[in-house]
């Protein structure tokens, strides 16, 4: 086999390999965080005055097994007259984890039996599918594609660090009002600070020492 033929075969193989794998010809990475929500439901027997001590202990054990934390949402769906009392008990248990009971109750499968209440915990998780992605061989790029792994590190770190994954889907609304004094405080402090070069340069001597 001649040298020219070998070079041609190697170049052809390189072009074929570069055409395989994930394509991304835009500026934005195609590897974006995906938010998934899971709902966990727990039915408890509700008396006229709320939950009994036994049901409260069962509910507390269930919450502990879920390892509730910041970002989880708790809601109460009850069709009994003791809805307010049940909500107060659930609120007290949720307060142990620094959580509040939400007014919005997500849809869950199955009907709630008479005389029972359903406690629903909604949990969201963010992840970046198909990362890391080394499906595209690095080399000469004839179609303007970025590396197949482009964006995996940044977006995976963002998905891991965000406290409320739902904020990636719908951000938090801003405050309807603002305090001009608070906004001006940082600017005023910066303006009143003395300049770092106001005192001149410090004189150093090369004399002395060993």
C-alpha positions as CSV (number, residue, x, y, z in Angstrom):
1,X,0.0,0.0,0.0
2,X,1.4,3.3,-1.0
3,X,2.0,6.2,1.4
4,X,-0.6,8.4,-0.4
5,X,-3.2,5.7,-0.1
6,X,-2.6,5.2,3.6
7,X,-2.9,9.0,4.2
8,X,-6.1,9.0,2.2
9,X,-7.6,6.1,4.2
10,X,-6.6,7.7,7.5
11,X,-8.1,11.1,6.5
12,X,-11.3,9.3,5.3
13,X,-11.6,7.5,8.7
14,X,-11.0,10.7,10.6
15,X,-13.8,12.5,8.7
16,X,-16.2,9.6,9.2
17,X,-15.5,9.5,13.0
18,X,-15.9,13.3,13.3
19,X,-19.3,13.0,11.7
20,X,-20.5,10.6,14.4
21,X,-21.7,11.5,17.8
22,X,-23.7,14.4,19.3
23,X,-24.2,17.4,16.9
24,X,-24.2,20.9,18.3
25,X,-23.7,23.7,15.8
26,X,-25.2,26.5,18.0
27,X,-23.8,28.7,20.7
28,X,-25.9,27.2,23.4
29,X,-25.1,23.7,24.6
30,X,-27.7,21.1,23.8
31,X,-27.0,19.6,27.3
32,X,-29.5,21.5,29.4
33,X,-30.8,20.7,33.0
34,X,-34.0,18.7,33.1
35,X,-36.3,19.1,36.1
36,X,-38.3,16.1,37.3
37,X,-41.0,16.1,40.0
38,X,-42.0,13.2,42.2
39,X,-45.0,13.2,44.4
40,X,-45.2,10.9,47.5
41,X,-48.6,10.4,49.1
42,X,-49.4,9.1,52.6
43,X,-53.0,8.6,53.9
44,X,-53.7,9.0,57.6
45,X,-56.9,8.4,59.6
46,X,-58.4,11.7,60.6
47,X,-60.6,12.1,63.7
48,X,-62.9,14.9,64.4
49,X,-60.2,16.7,66.3
50,X,-57.4,16.0,63.9
51,X,-54.9,13.1,64.0
52,X,-54.5,10.7,66.9
53,X,-51.2,10.2,68.6
54,X,-50.6,6.9,66.7
55,X,-51.4,8.5,63.3
56,X,-49.1,11.4,64.2
57,X,-46.3,9.0,65.0
58,X,-46.8,7.1,61.7
59,X,-46.8,10.4,59.8
60,X,-43.6,11.6,61.6
61,X,-41.9,8.3,60.7
62,X,-42.8,8.5,57.1
63,X,-41.5,12.1,56.9
64,X,-38.3,11.0,58.5
65,X,-37.8,8.2,56.0
66,X,-38.1,10.7,53.1
67,X,-35.4,12.9,54.7
68,X,-37.3,16.1,54.0
69,X,-35.2,19.2,53.2
70,X,-35.2,22.6,51.6
71,X,-37.0,22.6,48.3
72,X,-39.6,19.9,49.3
73,X,-43.2,20.9,49.3
74,X,-45.8,19.5,51.7
75,X,-49.6,19.7,51.1
76,X,-52.7,18.3,52.8
77,X,-55.7,17.0,50.9
78,X,-58.6,16.1,53.2
79,X,-62.3,15.7,52.7
80,X,-63.2,15.7,56.4
81,X,-64.4,18.4,58.7
82,X,-61.2,18.2,60.6
83,X,-59.1,19.6,57.7
84,X,-57.9,22.6,59.8
85,X,-56.8,20.4,62.7
86,X,-55.0,18.0,60.4
87,X,-53.2,20.8,58.7
88,X,-52.1,22.2,62.1
89,X,-50.6,18.8,63.0
90,X,-48.9,18.4,59.6
91,X,-47.6,22.0,59.9
92,X,-46.0,21.2,63.3
93,X,-44.3,18.2,61.9
94,X,-43.1,20.1,58.8
95,X,-41.7,22.8,61.0
96,X,-39.1,20.3,62.3
97,X,-37.5,20.4,58.8
98,X,-37.9,24.1,58.3
99,X,-40.8,23.6,55.8
100,X,-44.2,25.2,55.5
101,X,-47.4,23.5,54.3
102,X,-48.4,24.7,50.8
103,X,-51.9,25.7,49.8
104,X,-51.5,24.1,46.4
105,X,-52.3,20.4,46.5
106,X,-51.0,18.4,43.5
107,X,-53.1,15.8,41.8
108,X,-52.6,12.2,43.1
109,X,-54.0,8.9,41.8
110,X,-56.8,7.3,43.7
111,X,-59.6,8.7,45.7
112,X,-59.3,9.7,49.4
113,X,-61.3,7.4,51.6
114,X,-63.9,9.0,53.9
115,X,-62.5,9.8,57.3
116,X,-58.9,10.0,56.0
117,X,-56.5,12.8,54.9
118,X,-53.7,12.6,52.4
119,X,-50.4,14.2,53.0
120,X,-48.4,14.8,49.7
121,X,-44.7,15.6,49.5
122,X,-43.5,17.0,46.2
123,X,-39.8,16.8,45.4
124,X,-38.0,18.1,42.4
125,X,-34.6,17.0,41.1
126,X,-32.5,18.6,38.3
127,X,-30.1,16.6,36.2
128,X,-28.4,16.8,32.8
129,X,-29.1,13.6,30.7
130,X,-26.4,12.0,28.6
131,X,-23.6,13.7,30.4
132,X,-20.7,13.3,30.2
133,X,-20.8,12.9,26.5
134,X,-17.7,11.9,24.6
135,X,-19.5,10.5,21.6
136,X,-17.8,12.9,19.1
137,X,-14.1,12.5,18.4
138,X,-12.1,15.7,18.8
139,X,-10.4,16.7,15.6
140,X,-10.9,18.7,12.4
141,X,-14.5,19.9,12.4
142,X,-16.0,20.6,9.0
143,X,-19.5,21.4,10.1
144,X,-18.9,23.9,12.9
145,X,-19.9,21.5,15.8
146,X,-18.6,22.1,19.3
147,X,-17.3,19.3,21.4
148,X,-20.0,16.8,22.2
149,X,-19.2,17.3,25.9
150,X,-19.6,21.0,25.7
151,X,-21.8,22.4,28.5
152,X,-21.9,19.2,30.5
153,X,-19.7,20.4,33.3
154,X,-21.3,23.9,33.8
155,X,-24.9,22.7,33.6
156,X,-24.4,19.6,35.7
157,X,-22.8,21.7,38.5
158,X,-25.8,24.1,38.2
159,X,-28.3,21.3,38.5
160,X,-26.4,19.9,41.5
161,X,-26.1,23.2,43.4
162,X,-29.5,24.8,42.9
163,X,-31.5,24.7,46.0
164,X,-34.9,24.9,44.3
165,X,-34.8,23.0,41.0
166,X,-38.2,24.4,40.0
167,X,-36.5,27.8,39.7
168,X,-34.9,26.5,36.5
169,X,-38.4,26.2,35.0
170,X,-40.0,29.2,36.6
171,X,-38.0,31.8,38.5
172,X,-39.0,33.5,41.7
173,X,-41.0,36.8,41.2
174,X,-39.3,39.9,42.3
175,X,-40.5,42.1,45.1
176,X,-43.4,44.4,44.1
177,X,-41.7,47.3,45.9
178,X,-38.1,48.3,46.5
179,X,-36.3,50.4,49.1
180,X,-34.2,53.1,47.5
181,X,-32.2,53.6,50.7
182,X,-31.1,49.9,50.7
183,X,-30.2,50.1,47.0
184,X,-28.2,53.3,47.5
185,X,-26.3,52.0,50.6
186,X,-23.8,49.9,48.7
187,X,-23.1,52.7,46.1
188,X,-22.7,55.3,48.8
189,X,-20.3,53.1,50.8
190,X,-18.2,52.6,47.6
191,X,-18.1,56.3,46.8
192,X,-17.1,57.4,50.3
193,X,-14.3,54.8,50.6
194,X,-10.8,56.4,50.3
195,X,-8.9,55.6,47.2
196,X,-6.3,52.9,47.5
197,X,-3.7,55.2,45.9
198,X,-4.4,58.2,48.0
199,X,-1.5,57.5,50.4
200,X,1.1,57.2,47.7
201,X,3.6,54.4,47.3
202,X,5.4,52.9,50.2
203,X,9.2,53.6,50.1
204,X,11.2,50.4,50.3
205,X,15.0,50.2,51.0
206,X,17.4,47.7,49.6
207,X,19.9,48.4,52.4
208,X,20.3,46.2,55.5
209,X,19.8,42.5,55.9
210,X,22.4,39.8,55.2
